[in-house]
Amino acid sequence: MGLKLPAFAIAVTFATAARAQDHNWPICEHNGHEIAASRQVTASSAVIDGKDETGYNMSSTYYDRGLAYDDQEQNELAIRDYNDAIRLNPKDARHFLNRAGAYATTAGQSGSKSFR
């Protein structure tokens, strides 16, 4: 009698292995390592432009690139990426929180009192 794995576990294993093979993933993930924001933007852009990812992975990539843009104080670009992350995964509160922070920073820089 052999060990039987659910189809979901097998699919997750293969998806994780495929993702790990892409050399851009470790760079674009904003996980606290000291990687220059410019490298994170470049790696995230390569993943996004490759259009090989969908759903959760793509929303994570937009979110990670948004964080890198935040680090570079490029708030407009960060907001755009957070919007895409929200569109792809509206259940992740971090996307909304960081977008609000980018809006607040943008408003503070411009002297504006309203967001749009």
Helices and strands as residue ranges (DSSP letters): H 7-21, H 25-28, H 37-50, H 55-71, H 75-88, H 93-110
